[in-house]
Amino acid sequence: MKRYVLRRLLALIPVLLGITFLSFALMRLAGSDAITEMYSGVGAAVSQETLDAARAKLGLDRPFLVQYLSWLGGMMTGDMGVSFVSGRDVSDTFLSKLSATLLLAALSVLLTVAVSLPLGVLSAVANQKARTARDAGLRFGCSLLDFVVRLGSFIGNSTPNFFVALLLMHFLAIRLGWLPVISSGVTLAGAVMPTLTLAIAMSAKYLRQVRAAVLDELSKDYVTGAKARGVADGVILTKSVLRSSLMTIVTLLALSVGSLLGGTAIVETIFMWDGVGKLAVDAIMMRDYPLIQAYVVWMAIIYVSVNLVADILYLVLDPRVKLGMGGETK
């Protein structure tokens, strides 16, 4: 196990370096920089000498590779630079906003699991019973529950996050007045609508995958054999089917966390949630390179860490993974 984890950690190093290099390069290919954005709204002409002096002060006049290597060297020592716009330390600024995004992500994941897992299992069981009824020649061999769940999942998958956010704002905040239109701080009341916005789309995707995984297990021979031996359906479902489906569920949850981290930027901006997603959007608009790089690096670290934890859970949940690795998990 230790060698496996160490090997995976070493494999993540070139991945993280590649991500930082590409993001650093793409921002400089955007055709603008922090100095241009800061002086574009002053309402008066600014001389080229003033712009060049400001760029030289921030080090933006140096060659691209020199800038990247200088930033990379600072990051290796824990120094991620100073914000071009606010002048504050980037690490302190980012970490002060990270807790709000992690809270929003945790609430969204919990709500997603609480909604999609039971509905996905119920939909799969209802579909299996409908198939059994059709095979027995019964006239009514379709399940209304399965149809409603799949329809809701299709609608949730088809609706973009920003539209869901606007609907929730209109009904819950403006029409009913139950919640604030925009967040006035990191509070549970302010987190309700952003959490619902993220969880609706995630639940729709997660639900269908859970349903498919459970249906696949229900169609296997060991389930048929257990039923033939008189084992209760509930015991088969909880003791065998759900346990065998955990691999798929863990995989989906890890991928959901990754997509969730990317999706929080838009949702946080809409609801003015004071997290790193909104911070990143503001930094992109102002071409604040150090803040953008901090966001990219930290999100990449969190994403690969979650996937590493998922890989380790595979080893715990499914002994066949250990056998397939030739016993190299010690």
N, C-alpha and C positions, 0 to 999 in steps of 0.2 A: 504493500500500500504506500509506504513512504517513497519508494523509488518511482512509483507511478505518479504520485503527486509532484515530486521534484521534476520529473521529466515533463509533465504538463506545464509547470511553472516556467521552466526554461524555454519551452516552445512558445510561451506567450510574449517573451521579450521582443523577438523580431516583429510580432504582430503589433504590439504597442508602438514600437518605433516607426513602423510603416504608417500607422494611423496618424501619428503626430506629424510626420513629414508631409503626408498628403494634405492634411488640413492646413498646415502652415503654407504649403505651396498654393493651394486653391484660394485662400484668402488674399494672397498677393497677386493672383491673376484676376481678381475681381475688378481691377481698374480704378481703385480708389484706396485711400488710407485714412487714418484717424485725423491727420492734419487737414486734409481736404474737407472732411465732414464737419470738423469743428469750425472752420472758417467760411463754410458755404452759407451759413445763416446769419452772418454778422451784419448784412445789409450794406456793406461798403466794399470797395475793391481792395484787395490785399496784394501787396507786391510779391513778386516771385522770390525776392531776397528774404522776405519774412517767412514765406513758406519753407524755403530751403533751410533757414536757420532753425525753424521748429522741427523739421524732419531730422536734422543733424543732432538736435538735443535728445530726441527719442531713439536715435540710432537707425532710423528708417532709410538713411542715405547709404548704408553699407550694403555690400552684395548679399544676395539671398542666402547663400550657404553660410556666410559668416553670421548672419542674423540667426539662422536656425541652430547652428552649432553653439552659439552663445546662449541662446535660450535653453537648449538641451543640457548644456553643462550646468546652468543654474538650476534646472529642474532636478537633475541628479543629486544636487546638494540641498534640495528642499526649497530653493528660491525660485518661484514662478514669476517673478518680476513685479512691476508696478503698473496699475491701470493707466492707460494713456489719457483717459477722460477724467477720472476722479482723482488720480494720483495716489490712491490707496493701495496697500499691499494686496496682490491678487489672491493669495492663499487665504488671508483673513476674510476678504470679501466673499469668496466662493464658499468657504466653510460656514460663514454666518447665514447663508441662504440654503445650504444643503439640507439642513434638518427639516425645513418646510417641504421640500420636494420628496424626501424620504417618507415623511408622514403621509403625504398625498398618495405616494406609490403604495405604501403599506395598506392604507385604507382601501384603495382600489383593488389590490390583490385579494384582500380578505373578503370584500364584497363579491368579487368575481367568483372566488371559490365557493362562497356560501350560496350563490345563485346557480352557477353553472353545473357544479358537481351533482347535487341532488336532482336537478331537472334533467341533466344528461342521462343519469342512471334511470330515472323514471321513464324517460322517453324510450330508451333502449329496451327496458322491460316491457313497456306497452307495445312496442313494435314486435317484439318476440312473441308475445301472447297473440297479437293479431295474425302473425304468420301461422302460428299453431292452429288458430281458429280456421284460417283459410284452408290449411292442409286437411283439417277434419271435415271440410265441406260445409262449414257454417256460412250462412248468408252474410252476416255482418262481420267481416274479417278485417276491418280497418279500425284504427285507434284514433279517437278525437284528440286525446292528450298528445300523442306523438305528432299529429298534424299541427296542433297549435304551437307546440314547442319549436318545431322546425320552421314554421312561418315566422314566429318571433325572432328566431335566429337569423333568418334570411333578411328580415327588415333591419335588425341591428347591424348586420354586416354591410348592408347597403347604405347606411346613413353615416355621413362623415361626422367627425367629432365636433367641428365648429357649428354644424347645423343642430346637433343635439344640444350643444351649449346654449344656442340662441332660443331653442324651444323651452329648455328648463328655465332660462332667464325670464321668458315671457310669462310662463304659467306659474312657476313657484315664487318668483320675486315680484314681478310687475302686477299680474292679475290677482294672485292670492296674498302676496305680501308676507309670505312665511319666512323668506330668507333674504339676506342682503343681495342687491344686484351684483355688486363687486365686493371682494374681500377687503375688509378694513384692517386685517392683521391675520396672523396665523391662529385662527380659532376653529373650533369644530363646526360652528354655524357657517363660517366662510368656506369650510372644506366640503360641505355636503354636495353642492352642485358640481364642483370640479371632480369629486370622487364619482358621482353618478355618471358624469359625461365619459370618463375614462372606463368605468366598469361596464357600461352598456355595450360598447363595442367589443371589449375583451370577453365579456360573458357570451356574446353571440358566437364568437369564434371558438372559444373554449368549450362551450356546450356541445357543439357539433362534433368536436374531436373526442370528447368524453363519450358521447353517444356511440360514435363509430368504434371506439376501443372496447366498450362494454359489449356492443353487439357482436364484435369479432370473437370475444371470449365466450359469449353465450352460445355461439354456433359450433364450438369445439367438442370433441368427443368426450373429454373428461366430464363436461357438464351433462351430456346425455347419459353417461354411465352413472353419475351421481344420482340423477333423477330416477334411473332404473333401479337403483338400490334403495330408493325411498327417502333420500336425503331431502329435507325441506328446502323450498326455493330460496327462502331468506338466508339459510345457512350457506347454500351454494353461492349466493350473491356476495355475502359479506366475507366469507372465509376464503373463497377461491377466486371468484371473478374480479372483485375489486382489487384484491392483492396482485393478481396477474396484470391488471391494467395500470398499476402504479407507475411502471416504467414510462408508459406513454404520457400519463398525467404529469409526472415530474418533468419530462422533456418539454411539454407544452407550457408548464408554469415558468420554466427557465426562459423560454423564448418570449413569453408574455411579459416578463420583467424587462427584457431588452427592448421590446416594442413600446412598453409603457414609458420607459425613460426617454425615448425619442418623442413620444406623443405628448408628454407633459408641457413641452415648450409652448405649443399653440394654446392649450387649455389654460395654462397659467397666465398667458398674455391676455386672453379673453376675460378671465375673471379677476385679473390683477392680483393673482396669488404670488406672494413675495418669495418665490423659489428660484432655483438655479436655471430653470427653463426660461422664465421671463428675463432673468439676468443675461442669459445667452442671446436671446433675441435682441435685447437692447444693445448688447456688445457688438452683434453683427451689424446692426443699423449704423453704429458709430465707428465700425472698423477698429474696435478695441482689441487688437490682436492678443495681448497677454490673457485677457479674460476669456476669449474664445478658445485659446489653447488649453487653458485650465479646465474649461467645460469639457472639451473633447477628451482630454487625458483622464479626468475623473470618471466620466461616463464610460469610457472604454475599460477602465480598471474595474468598475462595478459590474459591467456587463460580462467580462471574461471571468470575474470571480464567481458570479452567479452560475455561469455555465460549468466552471470547475467544480463547484459544490454539487451541481446536478450529476456530473460524471462520477463523482465519489459516491453519491447516493445510488447510482446504478450498481456499483460493486456491492453495496449493502443489501439492496432489494433483490438482486438477481444473481445468484451464484454462478449462472452460466457465463456471465461476463468474465469472471475470474478464470473459468476453464478455457474460454476462448483466448485469453491473454497468456495462456501457458503457465499460469501460476505466478506471473510477474507482478504481484500486488503486495508483496511483503515489504 
